[in-house]
Amino acid sequence: MKRRKLALAMGLAASMMLSACQPSPDSSIVRNKDFDNMLAEAGNTENGTSSVADLAQNYDVYQTTIQNDSLQVTVNVDAQVDIPKTDSMSVMRVRQSNLTQELLDCVRQTLAPDVTFYDASAFDTQTRDQVEQEIQGLKVLQNEVEDDGVSREEIQREIDELQEKYESAPLEVTWSDYLSDGLIHSTEERYEQDRDNATYAWQHEMNPDGEVFYSVSDGKDGRYISLYVQNNEDYGNCIRYSRDRHAYVDVDSVVADRSCHLGRWLLEDGFPAEGVLLVDISEDDLAEYADTPLTITQEQAKEQAGELLQTLGMTDFSYCEGGMYGEIISPDYIEGEKLGYRKVYILKYLRNIDGVFVNNEGGGKLVDGWSGDDYVKKMWVGESIEVIVDDEGIAGFYYCSPMEIVETVVEQASMKSFEEIKDIFEQMVVVTNALGSDEEDKVTIDIDRVVLRYTRISERDSFDTGLLVPVWDFMGRNLAKKPAAMFGVISSEDTCIMTINAIDGTVIDRELGY
């Protein structure tokens, strides 16, 4: 019953360093981030205005062309300026929040009340036949290696270990032996119960001090259901539910974000939307599952998703965006199944505070490097909910990075006008996106939307807390950057080109979190 993982090729975005020969913008724009000063400016009525309606009175649409021949950057702006319908915005301190047993129980009772769940460690329980296959493979390898003594000796140790494992391995995996207790456990506890089980060995390695719950249905009724919860201080907290007719959707990634793990593409009238490319995929390799048609409307899907969030008590979230998607389903170890895709509605919900969305689009906080003698890697992605709906109901529910508002630091914060913000944007967008002086280093950026909303920035010397601040996000496409290919899917959907703090005008690095 060993799972077969499908390889996922993902492009990693590289940070670009500015060349010494490039002109520098005004020092006031690139000054060091001073959070005390920012909070002081937020409370200073002379800094700007706290009236959201007055920030961009003359800018329903922002249009301009920015061209720098020496840096070979051209920016075309034809953007709708979106202002939230609220009187004012504030600065709030937030922190990560753990997933609770109460929420897990509620999700389970709401989405799978009649389902018997089994611990997912059954996936990685090897039968005697599987252990024997590994032993025979090592023996073949042992005969092929050079006779230097060392390699043969190491392989023999592995064979001896597997031989011991063979004696206690079951002839077959019996689901009833893995009945789930429905409780969130510490990863240490799960690991100590069975150190040889790959599921919890991996979880313990990536989340040694955290908590986990991972259970599945047996699939005998034609529904392969997975339910996963983690509280992980390094990679984020999340709860994921998935149902499919053909496979268990892989829900146990330790990275809290969800969308980066799936091959999916936007559909229009049932076909890939403009700007979406499917590469290296033929109809023989990937076909739509005929037994999962999508006939309901998006409004009907939104109604079901809204009812789910009401039942779960998540009334602080509002619909942000969504559409019909093709979503690749990997059949894992299900015999007789082929790689295919299903049509679903994927609906995204974000926290909404007094009519203002909280969005960490384009990144979250990332720490990845050495701290003294210790290597530290931590991620805090943005809070979001995804609800996946098909004709049979809720096919997926993914809630990542729950956030708790601790206090309001500055009420009715003073903000700079959009007139000032656009000037900062026009100076900084060229410098931060220049690649070099070669002919092939030309950069063209299209901006089609500018939106005022909240985002979370990091506080000094604190990974676990942050500040919600009002920001201007400039959305569009950098045509010089090739989107990452995931499962052969390339999408040119809009991304966040630049984020500017609406209070002090500093540019926020989404990857660093400030």
RAHUNOR-V401256 format. One line per field, one symbol per residue. psi: psi as a letter, one per 40 degrees, with the letter a starting at -180 (. if undefined). A space follows every 50 residues. Layout:
# RAHUNOR-V401256
psi = ???
This chain:
# RAHUNOR-V401256
psi = ehihhhhhhhhhhhhhihideiihihdddeiihhddddddddeheedbie hddedfdegdhhhihhhhddefhhhhhghhhhhigidiiihihiiihiii dddddddddddfdehhiiheeddehhidddddddddddddddediigedd dddddddddddddddddeiidihhdeefhieeihiidddddddgdehdde dddddefdeaiihhiiieedeehhhihhhihhedeiiihhhihideihhh eeiehdiddeeihiihihfeihihehhhifhidddhihhdegiheiiddd dddddddddddeegeeiihdiaahihhhhhebehheiihaiihihhhhhi hhhfehihhfheiahhhgahgbehhhhihgiihihhhhhadeaheihhhi fiihhdihdhigihiiiddddddddddddddeehdaeideeihhhhhehh hhaiihiiihfhdeiihhihihhhiahheehhiihhfehhhfiiihdihh hedeeihhhddde.
